[in-house]
Amino acid sequence: MNIPVIDSHIHLFDPNRPQGVPWPPKSNTLIYKPTYPDRYKELVKAHGVVGAIEVECSPWLEDNQWVLDVAKNSPIIVGMIGNLEPDKPDFLKQLDRFGANPLFRGIRYGYLWDRDLRARMADPKFMANLRVLGDRGYTLDAANPMTRLLEDIATIAERTPKLKIVIDHLPKIAVGDDDASRKAYDAVIARLVKQPQVYVKVSAVLGKIGDKIPYTLAPYKKKIDGIYDAFGPDRLLYGSDWPNSEPSGNYTQVITVVREYFEGKGKDVAEKYFWKNSVKAYGWKKRDSSQPG
């Protein structure tokens, strides 16, 4: 199928900057290298990818500006999800600052950078700032997938119905085989399904099964089926997690597995997954004639 693709989850960073980077670590030699839009554009052009949303992978405030500056003259970047902390006194000031750039589409928060989302949710100011985020049309990306995070996100969604929320990398979640773990997961998915402003990235699909990483759909199909059956075709998004995905597989291997699954459900479903749902979730605007919308 000839469907344009918006990749809703990539990262940009440059370890060669004088200040370095907080991610990735030097030990991760496969991805510890400059990652700019031109490199990404060359990598994905054979796959119909015409746009991407950068998801910030640094807790440093000024790295929000660094990404926006890098994206300024790179139309393939149609949006970015920044890294601001709603519990900080200057949150609204920084939201005003970065939100002045239309590429800024929201923030990422959850269990990363030693942050504890559940502890922060007890702060009324934190929740009030999330409501502001929703009132202004921004999106909250949730990291990293585990049942505790999903429970927190379900609570936030129930309390902030205007806030669009995107759950990253749900196929990556590890749920215990015991009955209690499975029941907890099923219960929180049922809560999330009731909140129409919650979207899910079918991303980070590839992973070890046994002692190897398969590059065909069959070993992953049951997990994707579970997500699709729960959330349906209108709330799922494509994301590659590039370049963090490279230790698991190259870009062709990443997109081929999900392309087989979603194109197998017909063009209408595939278009929703590969670009239409990302417009609803992030409100991005096209920057190039090759982009849909």
Residue pairs with C-beta under 8 A, 6 or more apart in sequence:
1 263
1 267
1 270
2 48
3 48
3 263
3 267
3 270
3 271
3 274
3 275
4 48
4 50
4 51
4 274
4 275
4 290
4 291
4 292
5 44
5 47
5 48
5 49
5 50
5 51
5 238
5 255
5 274
5 275
6 49
6 50
6 51
6 52
6 53
6 78
6 238
6 274
6 275
6 278
6 279
6 284
6 291
6 292
7 44
7 49
7 51
7 52
7 53
7 238
7 239
7 240
7 242
8 52
8 53
8 166
8 201
8 203
8 237
8 238
8 239
8 278
8 281
8 282
9 53
9 55
9 168
9 169
9 201
9 203
9 239
9 240
9 241
9 242
10 40
10 52
10 53
10 54
10 55
10 239
10 240
10 241
10 242
10 243
11 23
11 35
11 54
11 55
11 56
11 57
11 241
11 242
11 243
11 244
12 35
12 36
12 37
12 54
12 67
12 70
12 71
13 21
13 23
13 24
13 34
13 35
13 57
13 58
14 21
14 34
14 35
14 36
15 21
15 24
15 26
15 32
15 33
15 34
16 34
21 58
22 58
22 59
22 60
23 57
23 58
24 31
24 32
24 244
25 32
26 32
28 247
30 246
30 247
31 243
31 244
31 246
31 247
35 243
36 70
36 74
37 52
37 70
37 71
37 74
37 76
37 77
38 74
40 52
40 76
40 242
41 74
41 76
43 242
43 251
44 52
44 251
46 252
47 251
47 252
47 255
49 255
50 76
50 288
50 290
50 291
50 292
51 75
51 76
51 77
51 78
51 275
51 284
51 286
51 287
51 288
51 291
52 76
52 77
52 78
53 77
53 78
53 79
53 80
53 81
53 105
53 278
53 282
53 284
54 67
54 71
54 77
54 79
54 80
54 81
55 80
55 81
55 108
55 141
55 168
56 63
56 64
56 67
56 80
56 81
56 82
56 83
56 108
57 83
57 244
58 83
59 83
59 113
60 83
61 83
61 84
61 94
63 83
64 80
64 82
64 83
64 84
64 94
64 98
64 104
65 98
67 80
67 82
68 80
68 98
68 101
68 103
68 104
70 77
71 77
71 80
71 103
75 287
75 288
75 291
76 287
76 288
77 103
77 287
78 103
78 284
78 285
78 286
78 287
78 291
79 103
79 104
79 105
79 282
79 284
80 103
80 104
80 105
81 105
81 106
81 107
81 108
81 139
81 141
81 282
82 98
82 104
82 106
82 107
82 108
83 107
83 108
84 91
84 94
84 95
84 98
84 107
85 91
85 109
85 115
86 107
86 109
86 120
86 125
86 126
86 129
86 130
86 133
87 120
87 123
87 125
87 126
87 129
88 94
91 129
92 129
92 132
95 132
95 133
95 136
95 138
98 104
99 136
99 138
102 285
104 138
105 138
105 139
105 282
105 283
105 284
106 133
106 138
106 139
106 140
106 141
106 164
106 282
107 133
107 138
107 140
107 141
108 140
108 141
108 142
108 143
108 168
109 115
109 117
109 120
109 140
109 141
109 142
109 143
110 117
110 141
110 142
110 143
110 144
110 149
110 152
110 153
111 117
111 143
111 144
111 146
111 148
111 149
112 143
112 144
117 149
117 152
118 148
118 152
120 126
121 127
121 152
121 155
121 156
127 156
127 159
127 160
130 140
130 156
130 160
130 163
131 160
131 162
131 163
133 140
133 163
134 160
134 161
134 162
134 163
134 164
135 162
137 164
137 283
138 163
138 164
139 163
139 164
139 165
139 166
139 281
139 282
139 283
140 156
140 163
140 164
140 165
140 166
141 165
141 166
141 168
142 149
142 153
142 165
142 166
142 167
142 168
143 149
143 168
143 169
144 168
144 169
144 172
145 167
145 168
145 169
145 170
145 172
145 173
146 173
146 174
147 173
147 175
147 181
147 184
147 185
147 188
149 167
150 167
150 173
150 185
150 188
150 189
150 192
151 184
151 188
151 191
153 165
153 167
153 192
153 198
154 188
154 191
154 192
154 195
156 163
156 165
157 163
157 165
157 192
157 195
157 197
157 198
158 191
158 195
161 195
161 197
162 197
163 197
164 197
164 199
164 280
164 281
164 282
165 195
165 197
165 198
165 199
166 198
166 199
166 200
166 201
166 237
166 281
166 282
167 192
167 198
167 199
167 200
167 201
168 201
168 203
168 204
168 239
169 201
169 203
169 204
169 239
169 241
170 200
170 201
170 202
170 203
170 227
171 202
171 203
171 204
171 205
171 220
171 223
171 224
171 227
172 203
172 204
172 205
172 207
173 185
175 181
175 182
175 185
176 182
189 230
192 198
192 230
192 231
193 230
193 231
196 235
198 235
199 231
199 235
199 236
199 237
199 277
199 280
199 281
200 227
200 231
200 235
200 236
200 237
201 236
201 237
201 238
201 239
202 224
202 227
202 228
202 236
202 237
202 238
202 239
202 258
202 273
203 237
203 238
203 239
203 240
203 241
204 239
204 241
204 245
204 248
205 220
205 223
205 224
205 254
205 257
205 258
206 213
206 214
206 215
206 220
206 245
206 248
206 249
206 253
206 254
206 257
207 213
207 248
209 219
213 248
213 249
214 220
215 249
215 253
215 256
215 257
216 257
217 257
217 260
217 261
220 257
220 261
221 261
224 258
224 261
227 236
228 236
233 265
233 268
233 269
233 272
233 273
234 272
234 277
234 280
235 277
236 272
236 273
236 277
237 273
237 277
237 278
237 281
238 255
238 258
238 262
238 273
238 274
238 275
238 278
240 251
240 254
240 255
241 254
242 251
242 254
245 251
245 254
248 254
258 273
259 270
262 269
262 270
262 273
262 274
263 270
275 292
275 293
276 292
278 284
279 293
285 293
286 292
286 293
